């Protein structure tokens, strides 16, 4: 997919499923010591997964809202949607030099290894619900309505979905970095 062009809903659903499936496969293969390992005060891989689940949940809910409620709660777009590459650039610029943590509602508690299967199943269901909701949302609605992002401000539904694809890729990279720094002994 071209990152500099607007993705249609089928492309968005495909990108969501693919990126999230890659991440879930990484997490579900982990043994206990890796699943619960933290490096340089970063969240453990299990917490990374829960954080992404927490981030996907409100997007699913927002897409399910009657449009008049979405308009009342969040507003409508006053500009055209931007493509994936622009959303990523905007987010990366906002992250530069940032030392603040994610908003409290998106900060995961400790995740024991015994919960691995449960959190992966919950995550997979949430991602599939999002992909299905995307396919049920009209192309015009993807561009007409906005949602607040805690770091970059208002994004159209389409932009928020592009962010959601990038966000899981971002945390997948962080998880791989954590795993690469696990002591061998």
C-alpha angles and dihedrals in degrees: 000000000000108000091202095059129068111266117226120228094266090053091047093050090048093049091047093050094045098047094043093045090053090052094046091050090054092051098044092055093057123111118223097268092053096041090056099036119121124193128190092354092300121141116269118255088258091053091047088057093048090048091054091048089051089050095049095048099072091046090056090048093048093051089051094054119107104258094242088057092048089050092049094045102040110006134228133287120273093190138034120277117265123226126256095267092056092049091050092049091049091051094046091051090050090051095051110112091355115144098171119108127237115283112282095255089059097048110103123221120228112299115208120213089243087069095052097104093042095051092045091051092048090048094049092049092049093049092048090049088053094049091049091048090051090055090051093051117090120241090240092053090052088063101033102059131058137207128199118249113200094226109029103029127231119007128180115246088257092051092047089054091050088049089051090056092049094043094060090046089051092052091043088058090049090050092051089050090052091048092048089057099052109123113249095229 
